[in-house]
Amino acid sequence: MGGRQSIAGDDGSPKNLSMDIAVFRAITDHYRQDLREFFTRSNFYLAVQGALLSALGIRDAPVSAFDYIVTSGIIVAGLVLAFFWCFVAFGGVFWIRLWRTEVRELSREYSNTKSYQRMENFAEDNPHKSPEEITKYLPWLFVLFWLIFAAACLVNGLYELYAGLKCLMHL
């Protein structure tokens, strides 16, 4: 321990060393749990987005007011869910970074192998190779898709309205 105070708050005696190891395990378990939850949540949102895209894909082009309402409802639901997913993903990565820093600091003090320190330093220095850093941007792709679908639906609706008005004027 080199004269440093233990996590448990005492002088580094064997009793406190075992307490330090227990605390270190608890913190690394919490970090791993946050990682698992991040990807579980991302998979959930991805599945729901896929279902909404499928629901939109099996629909014919809207021709009636009811069709436009249903199609618009699917698009709005997908867009709202994608924005919500963005907030959840960025918040999850924030907490993962906090736990990563904590694990790295504790690894520096209490691990003989320093493996956490090396690996987490690599993950921090190379965010483009970190799965959670990449995954947090996936929701924005869905936001873009839903905005494109919304624009297409709006343009189609305006065209249909124009065609209907033009037809009425010729009666």
C-alpha positions in Angstrom: 0.0 0.0 0.0 3.0 2.3 0.4 1.7 4.3 3.3 -1.5 5.3 1.5 -4.8 5.2 3.2 -7.1 2.4 2.2 -10.5 2.7 0.6 -11.9 1.5 3.9 -10.3 4.6 5.5 -7.7 3.1 7.8 -4.0 2.3 7.7 -3.9 -0.7 5.2 -4.0 -3.5 7.8 -5.0 -7.0 6.4 -8.6 -6.4 7.6 -8.8 -3.2 5.6 -7.1 -4.7 2.7 -9.8 -7.3 2.4 -12.4 -4.5 2.8 -10.5 -2.6 0.0 -10.7 -5.7 -2.3 -14.4 -6.0 -1.5 -15.0 -2.4 -2.3 -13.0 -2.6 -5.5 -15.0 -5.7 -6.6 -18.3 -3.8 -5.9 -17.2 -0.8 -7.9 -16.0 -2.9 -10.9 -19.3 -4.9 -10.7 -21.3 -1.7 -10.8 -19.2 -0.5 -13.8 -19.8 -3.8 -15.6 -23.5 -3.6 -14.8 -23.8 -0.1 -16.2 -22.2 -1.4 -19.4 -24.6 -4.3 -19.6 -27.6 -2.0 -19.0 -26.4 0.4 -21.6 -26.4 -2.3 -24.3 -29.7 -3.8 -23.1 -31.4 -0.5 -23.3 -29.9 0.2 -26.8 -31.1 -3.2 -28.0 -34.6 -2.5 -26.7 -34.8 0.9 -28.5 -33.3 -0.7 -31.6 -36.0 -3.4 -31.6 -38.8 -0.9 -31.1 -37.4 1.3 -33.8 -37.2 -1.7 -36.1 -40.8 -2.6 -35.3 -42.0 1.0 -36.1 -40.0 1.0 -39.4 -41.6 -2.3 -40.3 -45.0 -1.0 -39.5 -44.4 2.0 -41.7 -42.9 -0.2 -44.4 -45.9 -2.6 -44.7 -48.3 0.3 -45.1 -49.4 1.4 -48.5 -48.9 5.0 -49.5 -51.5 7.1 -47.6 -54.5 8.1 -49.7 -57.2 8.9 -47.1 -57.1 11.2 -44.1 -57.1 8.1 -41.8 -54.1 6.7 -43.7 -52.2 10.0 -43.2 -53.1 10.1 -39.5 -51.8 6.5 -38.9 -48.7 7.1 -41.0 -48.0 10.4 -39.2 -48.6 8.7 -35.9 -46.0 6.1 -36.6 -43.5 8.7 -37.8 -44.1 10.9 -34.7 -43.8 7.9 -32.4 -40.5 6.9 -34.1 -39.1 10.4 -33.9 -40.1 11.0 -30.3 -38.7 7.6 -29.3 -35.4 8.2 -31.2 -34.9 11.5 -29.5 -35.6 9.9 -26.1 -33.1 7.2 -27.0 -30.5 9.9 -27.7 -30.9 11.3 -24.2 -30.8 7.8 -22.6 -27.7 6.8 -24.7 -25.7 9.9 -24.0 -26.7 9.8 -20.3 -25.6 6.1 -20.1 -22.2 6.9 -21.7 -21.8 9.7 -19.2 -22.2 7.3 -16.3 -20.0 4.7 -17.9 -17.2 7.3 -18.2 -17.6 8.2 -14.5 -17.4 4.6 -13.5 -14.5 4.0 -15.9 -12.5 6.8 -14.3 -13.3 5.4 -10.8 -12.2 1.9 -11.8 -9.0 3.2 -13.4 -8.1 5.2 -10.3 -8.7 2.3 -8.0 -6.9 -0.1 -10.3 -3.9 2.2 -10.1 -3.9 1.9 -6.3 -5.1 -1.6 -5.6 -4.4 -3.9 -8.6 -1.0 -5.5 -9.0 -1.7 -6.2 -12.7 -2.9 -2.7 -13.6 -5.1 -4.3 -16.3 -8.1 -2.1 -15.7 -5.9 0.9 -15.8 -4.3 -0.1 -19.2 -7.5 -1.2 -20.9 -9.6 1.8 -19.7 -6.9 4.2 -20.6 -6.9 2.7 -24.1 -10.7 3.0 -24.3 -10.6 6.6 -23.2 -7.7 7.5 -25.6 -9.5 5.7 -28.6 -13.2 6.5 -28.3 -13.8 5.5 -31.9 -12.9 1.9 -30.9 -15.2 1.9 -27.9 -18.5 0.2 -28.6 -20.6 2.4 -26.3 -19.0 5.6 -27.7 -20.0 4.4 -31.2 -23.5 3.1 -30.2 -24.5 6.4 -28.5 -24.7 8.0 -32.0 -27.0 5.3 -33.5 -30.2 7.0 -32.3 -29.3 10.1 -34.4 -29.4 7.9 -37.5 -33.0 7.0 -36.6 -33.8 10.7 -36.0 -32.6 11.4 -39.5 -34.6 8.6 -41.0 -37.8 9.7 -39.3 -37.3 13.3 -40.3 -36.8 12.2 -43.9 -40.0 10.1 -43.7 -41.9 13.0 -42.1 -40.8 15.3 -44.9 -41.8 12.7 -47.6 -45.2 12.3 -45.9 -45.7 16.0 -45.7 -44.7 16.6 -49.4 -47.0 13.7 -50.5 -49.8 15.1 -48.4 -49.4 18.6 -49.8 -49.3 17.1 -53.3 -52.5 15.2 -52.7 -54.1 18.3 -51.3 -53.0 20.3 -54.4 -54.3 17.6 -56.7 -57.6 17.5 -54.9 -58.0 21.3 -55.0 -57.1 21.4 -58.7 -59.7 18.7 -59.4 -62.3 20.6 -57.5 -61.6 23.8 -59.4 -62.2 22.1 -62.7 -65.7 20.8 -61.7 
